[in-house]
Amino acid sequence: MKNEARIKNVAGWLPSNPETLFLWLSELKKEIGVELKSNKLKPVMREFEKLIEDDPIIRMYFTQMIDEVPTYYKENPGDSHYLKSIKEMIHLINNVLDKAPKFSENDLVGFPINAILDWTMGMSAGFAVFRDDKLNKMFQKILNEYGAFLSSKKSLEVLNDTPTGWMSQSAQEQLNMQDYQYDPNAPHWGFKSFNDFFTRKLKDGARVIDSAKNDKVIVSACDSQIYNIQNKVKKVDWFWVKAQPYSLNDMLAKDESKIDSKKYNDKHEKMVDKFVGGDVYQAFLNAFKYHRWHAPISGKIKEAYIKQGTYYSQAESEGLDPAGPNDSQGYISHVATRGLIFIEADNSKIGLMCIMFVGMAEVSSCKITVKVGEHVKKGDDIGYFQYGGSSYCMIFQPNTIKKFKVGKGVETQVGQKIAITN
């Protein structure tokens, strides 16, 4: 099967088997049959439809990316394997906005909108349109609507003990529920919504903080797998090329609420300069992992803010990524919606560091729970990704890291030693 070897999903949010995704999309298309005839849409999707109708550039790109069906999909029998029209795409997205993801032991469709748009993101027109500012603001509204549903009581319908329920024995084993706070005897384990379940807290002692009192030791901020470690990072680099090198000036985006202040702009410029020549550590969160963030060091919060950005843009240099944007994690750390937290370490040899939490597709609701001026201890809870997992970076100044104790591809847990300072 063409490209079958590349159809993988390192984070588990899209099926590893393409046939599973084809079947899921086929069933979803059957569900929208009546809706297509009646054109029944939620208000936010009606607004999306109008944006495409009224903006000739966006309409052109959407038309082109749907027309550019890859040969791989055409080779599979049936037209249910790909999008046929803008109208169909709109109704498919409309349909999933009030559906929480069902559990699957092997082939989870955890990113339903991502699954609908998947191959279009890798088309030449898709590369262009998913970078469009107006479109990304529209997707922000759509994802807010989806997030509101996942935070409602209605989303609890998937918290049951059926084979596709998140309370099933298979799900409990995948999730390691013994590590978390929940009431096994309460309806839906006592959770108020699907989002409440996905941002569940650990039991005391479930994660040991390595060398808690040793300020030379830096620990993992998330349960995650290491995507990349890069040294001697430049201030400006070509992050969109195949290697996806880190470009600090783009990663460390300014706080949009302060960018009109010359004093703030000058301060931010000097802050970025501090990291030039330093190190970037990036890791991603698996679909079944713990989804909260923890402080990797002890120190004082100097800055904490959200930078709005793209949602479905991926690196053009990666070509057709059947599990996009998995192969584009370096690229999206420069352009996607992300939360930035700067910490001034108690250990002066670390000094200022930045932890950047990067939204991927539907998982773009970064929630920062610490405030500027607050002191955090290594291992303290500092925020979370609402609904699921994503990618995150830790950015260090030059001559800070003596040695990384882990390498690319290694699985780490919150509190595990990842590096020591000079």
Protein Blocks (a to p, Z undefined) as FASTA:
>chain_A
ZZklmmccfkopacfblklmmmmmmmmmmmmmmmmmnopacfklmmmmmmmmmmmklmmm
mmmmmmmpcfklmmpgcjklbcfbfklmmmmmmmmmmcccdddfklccfblmlmmmmmmm
mpmklmmmmmpmklmmmmmmmmmmmmmmmmpmklmmmmccbfkbckbmklmmmnommlpc
cdfkbghhlpabfklmmmcccdehkaccehkllmkbccdfbdcddfbdcehiafbdcfkb
mnopacfklmmpccfklmmpmklmmmmmmmmmmmgoiacddddddfkbcfbdcdfbdcdd
fbdcdddddfkbccfklmpafkbcklmmmmmmmmmccdddddddfblklmpaddddddeh
jllcccdfbdehiacdehiafbdceeiiddddddddehkbmbdcbdehiacdehiafbdc
ZZ
